[in-house]
């Protein structure tokens, strides 16, 4: 994994920037430095205003392979920004748009239930697709146009990767980390379709990375998605990690599984390179 250093985050000051709802932060959290990178907070024009985003890229580079990083349920907090810096160390421009920007700041919530009720359930697929379309347009309008654009995302963002890869022809490849695949009874009305419903519509190959012991995404739903992809004749793949729980890439949480996270990162980079992003 392209990480410059590890630090043990044991104080509240060191853990600044992580979503309040995920504290305490793990002592083994990875911190990727910004040496040799251009990092910035940017504003992306969207209908009705602008959307904040975090960007990291190799310094003084021209056209670059580019990856849109879709945040997990907790928003664009320090872990998502660190993922952007890791990708930049691997030679990509990485941009993480705040797709909750209309509804509030997810990083300030201390409990999951009000976060879901007040922000997540109000963020519709149409809003997300429009904001990601705007992100693509912004990237393609910059000096040093991307050589190709991929998309990756975690949990809430993992589902978005599947959905957006069926929505947009502007994406070369996607990598979905433990995103929901099939409907659940309590799904909010803002997410009436799930990835299994749009498998036949995928416009880009998607690599799905899942955990064997994910209680929220049981293996039977993974197998249903595999069958749907096969029936649709889509060149997508799903990898299941033995012993891994939901959130196995999230090194700031107890669910982190280093072996799966590192293998998944390598597979992600290889997938983007194999499918025309780089």
N, C-alpha and C positions, 0 to 999 in steps of 0.2 A: 504494500500500500504506500502511496506517495505521501508520507507524513514526515515533516522535518524533525519533530521531537514529541516526546510525551511529557506531560506534567501531571503531578498529582494534585488535584484540585480539592484541598481539604478545608479551605476557609471560604466564608461567604463572599469575600472580596474576589477571590479567584474564580468563584462560580458565577460572577456577574454576567448577565447576558443570556442565561438559560431561563426557559419558561418557569414561572413560579409553580405551576401545577406539577412539575416533575421533580421537585426537590425532595430529599437531599440528592445532590449530584454525586455520582459514583466517584470513588477515589482513583479509578483507572481511566478517567476521561482523556481522550486524545485532544491535544491542542496543536493545530497546524499553524506555523508561523507564516508571515506575509512577505518575508525576504524574497526578492526577485519577482514579486507579483505587483500588479496594479489592482488595488482593491478600492471599491467606492460604493456609496449609496447613491442610487440613481432614481430618476422619476420617469416613468413610462406613460406616455399619453394614452388615455383610455376614454371611452364615451363618458362625458360628464365630468372629466377632471384628469387627475394623474394617479398612478399607482406606484408606491415605493417598491424598490427592489434592491437586492444586494448583488454586487458583481465582483468576481475575481478572475484575473487573467494573467498569463505570463507577461512580464513587463516588456514594453517596446516591441510588441509583435504586430504583424499585419493581419491578414485574413486568417482566422483560426477556426478549428472545429469547435462547435458551441453546444453546450448542454443547458437546457432549462431544468432547474432543480425545483420540484414541487414539494412544498413543506408538508410535514406531518400535521396532525391535529393541533399541535401547539404553536403553529405559525413559524415565522422566520426568526427563530431564536438562534443561539450560538452554535448549536449542533449543525443546523442547516447551513449557516455561514461557514462553518469549518469544512463541511462537505464541499462547498464551492471552492475553498482554498485547496483542498486535496485534489480536486479535478484540475484546478489551475496548475498545480505542481506536475500533473500528468500531461500538460500541454493543451488543455481545453480552456476556452472562455466559459465560465459558469455563471448563470444568472438565476437568482431565486426571487421571483415576484411575490409580493404579499397579496395572496388571493382573497384574504379576508378584509381587505382595506375598506370596504363599504360599511362594515358592521362592527368593527372594534379591534382592540389589540389583544390577541389571544395570549401573548406572553405575560400579561398582567393578571390573568386569572389564576387563582390558587386551587380551584376545584374543577373537576372534569364536567360534572353535570351542568352547572350554569354556562360553562364554555360551549358545550354542545347546544344547549337551548338558545343561547343569545347570539352566537356567532356561526357555528358550524351548520346548524340546521337552516339558517337563513341564507347561506351561501349556495346559490343555485348552480346547476351545471351550465346553464346558459351564461351566467355571469363569468364562470371560470373559463368557458370556451372563448368568450369574447375577450377576456383579459389575456389569455394565452395567445390568441390571434394578434392582439395588440403588441404583445412581447415579441412575437415573430417579426411583425412589421417593423418594430423599433430596431431589432437586431439587424435586419436586412437593409435598413437605411443608414447604418453606421459606416464610417470609413473602415475599410478592411472587412468587407462582407464575409460572413461565415462560409467556410468551405462546405459545411453541412450542419444541420441542427438536429440534435437528439433531445430526448426528454427522460428524466428519471424522477422518481418520487417515492415517498415512504408512507406506509399506512394509509391515511386519508389521501395522500399524494400518490400512493401506489395505484389506487383505484383510478385517480385522475389520469395517470399515464395510459392505462388501457382505454379509457373513454376518449381521451383527446387523440390518441393514435387512430381511432375510428372516425374522428371528426375532421382532422386536418390532413391535407396532402403535403403540408410543408415540413413534416417531420420525417427524418430518414430512419430513425430507430428509437425504440423506447425500452427502458428497464424499470420494471415495477417491483418494488420491495414490499412484500406482504400487504398488498392492497386487496380489499374485499372483491370477491368474484361473482357471487350469486346474491339474490335479494334476501333480505331478512325481514321478519314480520314488523319490526318497529322502525323500518327505514323512513326517514323524513320525506315529505312530498317533493322536496327539492332534488331528490335523487331517485327518480322513478325507474330508471334503467340501471342495469349493472353490467360489468364487462361481459358476462356470458351472453347477454342480449345483443351485444354489438360485435361479437367475435367474427361474424361473417363480414363485417364492414371494415375491419382493420386495414388501414392504408400503409402501415409500416410494421415491420416485424418487431415483436415485443418479447423480451426475456423476462419471465416472472421468477422472482426469488422468494421462496416460502419456507416456513419452519414446520417440521414434522409435528411439534407439540404446540402449535398455535391454537389456543382454545377458541379464539374468535373466528378462525378460518380453518375449519376441519378439513382433513385430507379428502373427504368425499367431494367437497366443493372444488378442490383443486383438480381431482380426476374428472369432474363434470366439465371444467374449463378445458382441460386437455382434449377431451372428446369433442367439444364444440370446435376447437381450433383445428383438429384433425378433419372433422366433417366439412369445415369451411375451406380446407386446403390452404391454410395460412402458415407461412414459414416462421412461426413463433415457437418458443420453447419455455418450459417451466422446470426449474430446478428446486427440489425439496431437500433441505438440510436436516439430516438425522439429529435428533435431540434439541433442535433449535426451537425457541419460543417466538411469539410475536415480538417484534422489535429487536431482533438479534443483531442488527447493525448499530443500534443506538448505544454507543459506548458510554454514555452518561447515565445509563439505566441498568438495573440488575439483570435484565433480560439479555444483555450483550453476550454474544458468543464469538470470541475472537476468530476462531478458525473459519466459521461460516461468514463472518463479516469480511475478512480478508479475501477469502475465495470469491465471495460475491462481488467485491470491488474489482478484482482482476477480471472476472467474467464480464462485468459491466463495461470496462474499458475496452476489452477485446470485442465485445458485441458492437460497440459504437464504431470501432475501427473496421470491423468486418462488414458493416452495413452502410458504409458511405458517409458517416459523420466526419471522420478524419480522412 
